[in-house]
Amino acid sequence: MRLLLRLGLLLSLLPVLPAAARADAGHADASRAVTAHARVRLLADVAQVAPGRDFTLGLRLRLAAGWHIYWRNPGAAGEPPRWAPVLPAGASAGPVAWPAPRAIHEGPLLAYAYTGTVLLTRRIRPPATAPAGSGGLTVTTHARWLICKTICVPEQARLRLVLPWVGSTGGPGGAPAPSAAASWFAAAAAALPRPSPWAATIAPDGLLWLHGPGLDPAAVVAARFFPATPGQLRNAAPQPLTRGDGLILRLTPAAGFAPAQALRGVLELTDRTGARTALAIVATPGPLHGPLARPLARPLAGPLARNAPPTAPASALWALLGFGFLGGLILNLMPCVFPVLALKAMALAGAGGGANARVRALALSYAAGVLAAFTALGLALLVARAAGYGLGWGFQFASPAAVGAMALVLFAVGLNLSGVFQAGGSAGLVQGVGQGVIARGGHVGSFFTGLLAVVVASPCTAPFMAAAVGGALAAPGIVAVGVFLALGAGLAAPVLALAAIPALGRRLPRPGAWMVRLRQVLAFPMYGAAVWLVWVVSTEAGSPGVAAMGAALVAIGFAAWSLGLAQQGGRVGFALAGAGALAALAALGWIAVTPPAAARAAPASGMAFSAARLARLRAVGRPVFVDVTARWCLTCQVNERLALDTPTTRAAFAARHVAVLVADWTAQPAAITRYLRAHGRDGVPLYVFYAPGAPHGRLLPQLLTPGLVQHAIERASGAMHG
């Protein structure tokens, strides 16, 4: 088809060929020429040349209004300008430096072209010595180009430029002086595509993914990719842009597309002000985002992504669901879930003497609460992301009022377990008053135990869970919900096993007097968790937040004591309990409007994270350890105390001059959120070690030990020296 288009184009041009040839006949052997539709000039960025010292030669074309010439890849049809300089012996010319083109519609076709004025440049290296008796360096070229409007006209010009040698005109020697056109060359150099600072991947179906630290997808309003080689893509096909974990551009492959080869070209990004940035891209072949999440991103490239059916292979979907299940299962062992294990133990102990059917029913009620909470969190995240908010896993803990509310809930649970008041059933959490609700309190209590387990677990990210959550938030809605349900199934799996295996239910201890003491003992993990959450409030809202939390805890304690009196027959207790609850809510409202505390300062051995600082440290060859943490993340705090802020680890960092960058994600700032997503994560902790000279950082596990950190540093250093 391309050959037929070009043949028809050339046949249509036969009547104008003589005119085009005559247009430049009078300008041969000169540095300037005028044709029917362009003014062309051969010029240099220096006024003289020095032997062996490079300079830039340029072909400048000033096109008539409405006419255009073509880029190196002309698009559907056309030919790029051709000009090969003829140089004296010993001199050499580099390739043409092509400015970024514009997409121009030619009927149903799309061309990659230039309009207005364009300067095409080459680097020239003169001979090492000036020839004896030579008055200067002579450069000639026979330039040819195809210029089009409603018709296309081939034009040409023979150009000649003589540049004197430095010192040959009686002036001083040394470095060549800039020419009068030097500013044009500077502007042309600034317009050239710059090497992309971000990684690019091209999927077999044509999805181009740009990603990496420092990329702000929200700042890009439009993008267009220009392939360097003709025939690889369908040029006129739309290129829908999706923002999220980087930029995803849907390209439509053509017959010449090779999925196993890198795709080269220019990616032009347009920001909100209309400014364009051209990046030279070498997109490596492969899936989009990791072995599991990348195949799921294909539906995201269109405007109807949320309604599109999943197109990923079934094996990738099952693997992603499997990662979700394993992450939820391991979440049972994370420090932030330890307090809820006490509630689960009480619920199971209370049903231990019952029939197997009751054990299974309570287990299923607990699992229903877990699944409902995971579904609600997942949907909230998806809706917020669709609305443009950069939220991640554990987003509710970024609000000190939400953290305070959770502290009050855990404190109230502890008071219930201590016997201050009864909320129905031995392990009930939220109950109404009245015989009807009390009668079914076991199931209601188990359901709310499941809800609480998920909410308290949300600040943690277990192994396997990072890939699952990242893949879920990059996938269509139906897949994302399935992944969150898989996470819930994993968290509820130990209790679900009781429903599936009756023999396990029979092994549970029978209720007895021991349960009263166990119930009271298990109140103390609740108090401990509440204290931890009050500390989190202190780091987010400062001392005013602590004062408000103290008042809220007193109010909740008073409400629980009053409710206990009411349950013993005192009617006034209900009113007092309501007043206490209202006072606690008022304290939470005060926390919500309290100005946030200053961001946590980096430790003495570290620095605050920024993408620019990371880039500077890597540019000078410094090894860098990035610690992405949050003050509400209990796993992060445990890792810091046991693995990072230890004499062994500090000595390992100092011995190899490792720069430690601390990225505080407590309030989920956008820059750190982008860094997390560039590494396929939507939660903390995240630990990345950059060895000097390595193209990418190495991700460390989410549970650290001093030996593991030291081994990672030594391994990277050994690979560098090897």
Secondary structure, 3 states (H helix, E strand, C coil): CHHHHHHHHHHHHHHHHHHHHHHCHHHCCECEEECCCEEEEEEECECCECCCCCEEEEEEEEECCCCEEEEEEEECCCCCCECCCECCCCCEECCCECCCCEEEEECCEEEEEEECEEEEEEEEECCCCCCCCCCCEEEEEEEEEEEECCCEEEEEEEEEEEECECCCCCCCCCCCCECCCHHHHHHHHHHCCEECCCEEEECCCCEEEEECCCCCHHHEEEEEEEECCCCCECCCCCCCEEECCCEEEECCECCCCCCCCCEEEEEEEEECCCCEEEEEEEEEECCCCHHHHHHHHHHHHCCCHHHCCCCCCHHHHHHHHHHHHHHHHHHCCCHHHHHHHHHHHHHHHHCCCCCHHHHHHHHHHHHHHHHHHHHHHHHHHHHHHHCCCCCCCCHHHHCHHHHHHHHHHHHHHHHHHCCCCCCCCCCCCCCCCCHHHHHCHHHHHHHHHHHHHHHHHCCCCCCCHHHHHHHHHHCCHHHHHHHHHHHHHHHHHHHHHHHHCHHHHHCCCCCCCHHHHHHHHCHHHHHHHHHHHHHHHHHHHHHHHHHHHHHHHHHHHHHHHHHHHHHCCCCHHHHHHHHHHHHHHHHHHHHHHCCCCCCCCCCCCEEECCHHHHHHHHHCCCCEEEEEECCCCHHHHHHHHHHHCCHHHHHHHHHCCCEEEEEECCCCCHHHHHHHHHCCCCCCCEEEEECCCCCCCEECCCCCCHHHHHHHHHHHHHHHHC
